[in-house]
Amino acid sequence: MSITGLEKPHILTQGLWLPEQIKLGERQAAAAMGMAMFELMSRAGLAAFELARRQWPLARHWWVFCGGGNNGGDGYVVARLARAAGIHVQLVQMGDADTLTGDAATARDHYRADGGAIETLGALQGEPELVIDALLGTGLSGEPREPARQHIAAINRLGVPVLAVDLPSGLCADTGRIPAEAVVADTTLSFVGLKPGLLTGRGPDVCGRVLLADLGIQHRLGRAPALQSLHWLDERGRLPRRRRGAHKGEAGRLLVVGGNRGMSGAIRLAGEAALRCGTGLVRLVSHGDHVQLLNLTRPELMTAVFPGFDQWGWAHALVLGPGLGRDDWSRTLLGAALNAGKPMVIDADALHLLQGRVPANAVLTPHSGEAAALLGCTAAEVERNRLAAVRQLREQTGAVVVLKGAGTLVAGESGLALCHHGNPGMASGGMGDLLSGIIGAFLAQGLEPEAAARLAVCLHACAGDMAAAHGMVGMLASDLLTPIRSLINLTDEHDNNEPDSDPGR
């Protein structure tokens, strides 16, 4: 059994699992190993106890909140081990402890047999130095009822460190939705496999540091995870490679289409991002009012004015939408770009103007508001179940879909994947334009839409994490350009020094 953090790549590559998959896998693994299910509960409680001791070694007064299911049973194991270690423990049972059944009841009986007392919320005295949240677990699907809400609120009012067992109570494990209020944890210890709700939706707001205890059985789950994991260390192998004698025409030609009046910055960011990702030639097709300024700020970018531009066949791929706007000029330009028949990224205002015209070789990159417009619902409905929303968009359009946000999701032919990189500092203007340019760069260099989207999402988010090393507040989209180039070239270093093995080239 091991406890591993999300910073460890071998955990990230193992995917994410829905609660029902975990439960079935636990039963199958226990049967295959000739193990009682209570042994798994004991392992879970031991892992949580050891983590708590290691992370908060000076905490000598613990409050352990237990619910009515197996998550509560884990809490009883933690409390029994803590008492044996000389820690002052007050255990709060939500509801009647005598109604517990199965393994949770066994854990309760062991705790009582060792002299442990069971208290109610109103009987607690003093102030704890650590709280163990073992109230609700993964079974929550709707809004928690009383007395769960009362106990969750009580934990959040304490202002002391909180370790959540498996996931914070009040958080939906499969969606990341918080129907009412959830425990805000400092650390969450997930068991067997990571659940999607820990890493997308509202999960990152309440989980704190996420760790995984595999309980020694993850290798026996026996089924494919519900979501693939996207991690830069895995995806970087998709990066386009250049031969030594390459010229700029071989490195791809990209058109970035948009830049209406007052919005030249969006197209400029997308264009430079594409250059920094190795695209040989990038041309910005935009409004004539600012085309000269675009040349001055980044002379490596070529420019063209619409109307008047008709060289759509020049490009290998398009990025359509940054700073496009929604007026008549925008609609005319969008129609011309869609008729080009090229692989393309569709972003920003272009998503609002599509009206169902989605090319088969497109990558759509909506945030929750733009996804809601495409689906005919509200942004809040998208955020309630981001996984369902991105799947629906994929089915509805046939395109590769990138649903941006905390735990960005990519839906394509190979299924659904979640990116583990990224941080709150990336919630600023221009970040989406940058991502569009990166995806476009890889399309122009010959990657298929899904591969380009997966690689770009990881590169963009990982560059954001590197930029955040200097502080998240005030981080600009342009701050990612240097880390983007560094990440790409770190992985290319060994290839650039290899001699060409083809004497006939």
C-alpha positions, 0 to 999 in steps of 0.5 A: 500500500502506498500514498502518492501525490498528484505530483507523481506522474505514474499516478496521473497516468492511471486514469480516473474512476467513477465511484461505482467502478471503484466499488465493483473493483474493490469487491472483485479484488478482495475476492481474488485476493481472498480478503475480507472487505473489512481488511480494505476498510482497515487499510483505508483507515490506517492510511488516513491515520498515518497521513494525519500523523505525518502531516500534522505531527503536533496535533494532539486533539482530533475531532473525527466526524463519522457518517452512516456508511463505509466512509464513517467506518473508515473514520472509526478506524482512524479514531481507534488508531489515534487513541492507541497513539495517545491522541485525544480523540472526540468522535462525532457520529452523525445519526444513531451509531447503533444503526450502522451495519456491515463493515462500518458496524464492525469498525464501530464495535472495535472502536468501542471495545478499545474504550472509545466514546461516541458523541453528538455534535452538541456535546463536543467540548474544547477546540480541536487541532485537527478534523477528520472528515468521514461523513458522506464519502462517494455516495452523494449524488444530490443535495445533502440533507440534515443533519449532514448540512449541519455537520458540514457547516460546523466543520467549516466554522472551526478554522482548523486543518481538515483531512477529508477521507476519500473526498470532502463531504458534500462534493459529488465524486463523479462530477465535481458538483457541490449541490449545497455546501461542502467541507473545505479540506486542506488535504484529501486522501482518495482511496484505490483510484482518483475520482473525477470530482476531485479534479474538475468542477468545484472539486479543486475549490474544496479538496486542497492537496489531493493524495491517493492511497491505492490500498494495494489493489488498484492494479486489480480493478480490471476495467478501463477508467472512466476518464483518461489522464492528461499529463505533459510527461505522457503527451509530449511524445506527440510533439512534431519533429523536424529533420535537420534540413527542414525549411519553414514551409515544412513546419506548417502554415497557419491562418489566425482569423478574427481581430475585429475593431478593438480586439487585435490583442486576441489574434496577436496572442494566438498568432505568437503562441503558434509561432512559439510552438514551431509553426513555420508561417503564421498569417493573421487575417483581421480588420484593416483598422489595426493590421499595421500595428500587428506587424509592428508588435511582432514582425514575424507575423504576416498580416492580411485584411478582410474583406479582400483576402482570398488565399484560404488554400495557402494554409494547412490549418486555421484558428477561427474566433479570437477577437472575431466579434459578432457583427456583419463583418464577423459573420461574413469572415466566419462564412469564408473561413468555414468554406476553406475546408481546412482543419481548424480550431473554433473558439470565442465569438465564432462558437456563438456564430456557428449555427450548427455549421461545424466542420468534421475536422474541427476542434471546439474550445468553449468555456462553460458559457460558450458550451451553454450557448451551443447546448441551449442551456445555462453555464450553471447547468454545464458546470453541474456536470461538465463530463456530461456537457462535453460528451453531449457536445462531442455527440452533437457536433462530431468535433473534438471538444475542449471544455476549458476550466478547472480540470479541462476536459477533452472529448474525442474519438478515443474517449474523455480525458482530463488535464491535471495541470493548471492553476487559478492564475490562468483565469485571466483574459487572453489565456483561451486565445493562447490555447487556440493558437497552440492547438492551431500550431499542432494542426498546421504541423500535421497532427490529427485534431484529437492529438493536437488538442490533447498535446496543446491542453497539456502544454498550455496548462503546464506552462501556466504552472511554470509561470505561476512559480512567480506568483499567480495573481497578476499572471498574464497570458503572454507570461506563458510564452517563454515557458511554452518554448522552454517545455517544447525545447527541453523535450527536443534537445536529444533529437536536435543533436542526432545526425540524420541516418538517411544518407540519401536525403 
